[in-house]
Amino acid sequence: MRVFITGASGFVGSALVPELLVAGHRVVGLARSDASATALRAAGAEAHRGCLEDLDSLRAGAAGADAVVHLAFIHGTSSFAEAARIDAQAVETIGAALLGSGRRFVVATGVGVPAGRVAVVPESNAPPAARLAGPRAALRFLDKQVHTTIVCLPPVTHGPTDTHGFVPRLIAVARDKKVSAFVGDGANRWPAVHVRDAARLFHLALEKLPAGAAVHAVADEGIAIRNVADVIGRHLGVPVTSIPTADAPTHFGFMGALLGRDTPSSGAVARELLGWEPTQPGLLADLEAGHYFQAHQSFRDSA
């Protein structure tokens, strides 16, 4: 298949492109910059210049493809509502270009679950995720002969090229504050997945996931945040300590409101429907490998 990917030069996209190329697919990646276009060509993909706000570019990319994987999202903006609006508009534009074709449209979102519950899979017509507007817009195309599916990424998607996710931000806070902290007793759990395992699931979803289905890309069902703080503290040589819930926003910034949540999740449905089996290191093993603590690590925006 000729697969059009938004976010193709971003963190997950950079793992998905070679995954699909090795499987024999042709990949066309949306590139918003010369650097992204160069990276895509170097990986063996075609570069399609444009961005999420360039609707004509999205239409052309989708119209010329046999399938679309939508990974891009504008991170780091001061207005999450505006980023979500742009995402939904992009999804609607791509979906309209696929109308009546039966072509596959895989949309990424985040795992979002009620505190303290293990989420197996969201309802297909209303995935409970941070990026709600885009997935809901995508699922409306099911009645218009677009083979739409949803893949939900956990809050921690990790790997050697992760320079802007939650883990490097936690490490940056620990370096800055000279202490590796957790909220309360630190027993609350977060799900996680290695980026290469996530890419494999997107590949399987593209080829095999039934229309209307949603799956979680979750390898580690729930890692206690205290354990993450312990590894960070040991590698940085700083104390590990508890932060009261009320002080978390001051200490961690925007992450403070999230870090104390207990949101375990499961990838059981992905395993059952697609035979997906994570093979890469789990979060704690990936942290222990040391690459997250190298001096050159720095934040960057998603491509």
N, C-alpha and C positions, 0 to 999 in steps of 0.2 A: 504493500500500500504506500501511497504518497501521503505522508502525515505532516500536517501543519501544526506547529507547536508554538504557543505563546509562552514567554518565559523560558525559551529554549537555552539561553546562555546563563540562566540563574542557577541557584544551588541544585534544585532537584532536576531542572531541565538539563544541566550539564552531565548528569548521570544518566538521564533517560535517552539522550541523543545517541550515544554509543551503544546502549542497550538495544535500541531499535535498528540501528545500522547493522549490527552484527546479525540480527534476525532477518536481514534482507529487505527491510523497509527503506524507502527513500524519505528523508527528513528535510523539511523546510522550516526554518526557525525565524520567528519574528525578531528583528534586530532594531533596537532603537538608537544604536550608536555604531560608529565605525569599529570600535573595539569589539562590540558584540558580534558584528558581522564577520570580522576577521577570525574571532574564536570559533564561530560556527563553521566557517569554511575550513579552518584547520582541523576540525573534528570530522570533516567529511560530509557535512550537511550543506544545504543551500541557505542563503540568507535572504530574507524578505524584509526590506526596510519598512519601518513603521512603529507604532506604539499603540497602547490601548485606547488613547483618545483619537487616533487616526482611523475613523470607521471605514473609510474607503479602502485603506490598506488591509484591514481585517476582513472585509468582504472579499477582496481579491484573493487573499491567502486561503480563506476557507473554500471559496468557489473552485479553486484549482486543486483541491486536495481530496483524497479518498476518505480521510478521517482527520479529526482535529482533537488535540489535547490542549486544554486551557489551563496553564499553570501560573500565568503572570498575575500579579497583584501589586498595587502601588503601596509599598511599605514606607514607613518613615514620614508620611505626610502628617501635617498638623490636624487634619480633619479625617478621621476614620470614615465618617458618614460620606464624605465626598469620594474617598477611595472606593467605598462599597458601591456608590452610585455609578462610578466609572466602570467598575467591574461588571455590574449588572447590564449596563449599556453595551459593553463589549460582548458579553454572553448573548444578549438579544440580537446583536448584529451578526455574530457568527451563526447562531441558530437559524436566523432568517435566510442566510446564504445556503444553508443545508436543507431547507424545506422540501419535503416530499421525496427526498433522495434515499432515505434509509441509511445514510452514511453515519458513521460512529462519531460521537461527540462526548469526550471524557472531560469532566470538569473537576478541578481540585478545590477542596475547601478544607476547613479545620475541624478536628474532633471537638465537639462541645457537649458536655454532659452535666446533669445535675450533680452537685457535690455529694461524694460518698457512694455513688452508684457506679457499678461497672457497666459501661456502655458497650454493647455488642455491635449494634449497627443502628443508625438512625432510621426513622421512618422515611421511606423513599420519597414521599411527597412533601416532606418538610425537614430536611437535615438540620439538626440543632447545632449549628456551627457559627463561628464568629462571622464568617462571610456568607450570611444567609441569602442576600438578595441575588447573587449570581447563580448559586445552585437552584434556587426556586425558579428563576427565570429559565434556566436550562431545562428543568423538568417539564415545564409547560410545552416544550416542543415535542414531547412524547406523542401527543395527539396529532402531530403534524408530520409524522413519519421521519423523525430524526431519532436515531438510536442513542439515546442519552443515558449516561451513567455518571456516578459520583464516586470519587475517591477522597476520603477524609484523612488528612495528615494530622498526627498528634502534635502537641505544642513543642515537643523536642524531636526534631529531625536532625540527626547528627552525622558527622563524618569529617574526614581530613580537610575538606575544602569549606567547612562551615566557618564563616567569619562574621556573620551578622545575626545569628539566631540567639535563642535564650542562653545557651551554654556559654558562648564567648562574652555575652553581656554579664552573666553572673561572675565570670572570671574577672572581667574588667572592674566590676564593683568591688570584688574582694581585693584586687590589687590597689584600688583607690582608697578603700576604707581600712586596709591593712587587717582585715578580718573576713573569714568566710562564714557567712551567716545563713540561717534558715529561720522560718517563722514558727513561733510556738515550740512544740516538741519535735517538729520536723518529720513527723510520721506520715504526713500527707503524701500521696503518691501521684506521680505524673507518668503518663504513657510515653513511649519513645520508639523511634525506628531509625535504623541506619539508612542513609540516603540511597545507597545502592539497592537495599531491599525495597525501599519505596519505589525506586525506578522500575524494579522488576514487577511490582504490583501494577503500576500504571501500564506497563507493557501487556500484562495478562488481561487487565481490564479492557484495554483497547481491542484485543483480539477475541476475548471470550465472555466478558461480563454481560449478562442479560440486560436488555433495555429496562430502564427504570430502577436498576439495582444500585445500592450504595454500600461501599465497604470501607472498613477502617484499615489504614496502613499501620498497624500496631504490632510491634515485635515484643517489646517490654511492656507488659500490661500495666505495671505501676512501680516506678522506682521511688523509694522514699527520698524526699528532698534532703533530709539529714545525711543520707549516704552520699549524695552528690556533693554536698558542702564538705563532707569529710575528705573526699578525694581532692577537691579543689584546695582545701586548706593544707593538705599534706604536700601537694605539688608546689604550692606557692610559699610554703613555710610560714603560714600565718595561723593564728588561733581560729578555732571553730566555735561559734557561739549562737545562741538563740536571740532572735529579735522579737519583741512583743508585736502582736498583730497591729496595734495602733501606730507603731513606729515604722512598720514595713514600707509604706509609701515614701517616707523620708529617706530611708536607707537604700531602697532598691529603685526608687523612681517609679515609672509606670508599671514595672513588674511587681511592685509591692502588693497591688490589689489582687494579683493572680497567684503569687507564689505560695500562699497558704492554703489554696484550694486542694481538696482531695478529689481527683478526677481520673481514677483508673479506667482503662478502656481495653477492649479485646479485639484482636484480629481474627477471631474464630470464623466469622462468616467468609472472610477472604480466603481462609484456608479451605473451608468447605466448598465454596463455589468455584474456586479457581486453582486449588491445589498449591496455593502460595505458601512457601516455607522460608522464613528468614534464615539467612546463612551467615550474615555479617556480624561483627562484634556488637554486643549490647552496649547500652550507654555507659555503664561503669567501666567496662573493659576498654571502650573507646577513649574514655577519659584517662585511664591508666596508661594508655599507649603514649601519651605525652604530647601529641601534636597540637592539642589545644593550648598548651602553655609555651609554645615557641614565641620568641620575641617579635617575629614579623606579623603575628596575627593582628588583624585590625578589622573594624566593621566596614561593610560596603553595602550599597543598595542592591536589591534584586534587579537582574537584567530583564 
